[in-house]
Amino acid sequence: YAHAVPMSRTVGLTLRREQ
């Protein structure tokens, strides 16, 4: 799914921003 790819990237960015 094309949506699953960007979603995973968004999660990584959010986690990095929280740290």
C-alpha positions as CSV (number, residue, x, y, z in Angstrom):
1,Y,0.0,0.0,0.0
2,A,1.3,3.4,-0.9
3,H,-0.2,4.9,2.2
4,A,1.7,2.4,4.4
5,V,5.1,3.6,3.1
6,P,4.6,7.3,4.0
7,M,2.9,6.5,7.2
8,S,5.9,4.5,8.4
9,R,8.2,7.5,7.5
10,T,5.9,9.9,9.4
11,V,6.1,7.8,12.5
12,G,9.9,7.8,12.4
13,L,9.9,11.6,12.1
14,T,7.5,12.0,14.9
15,L,9.5,9.7,17.2
16,R,12.7,11.6,16.4
17,R,11.0,14.9,17.1
18,E,9.7,13.7,20.5
19,Q,13.2,12.6,21.5
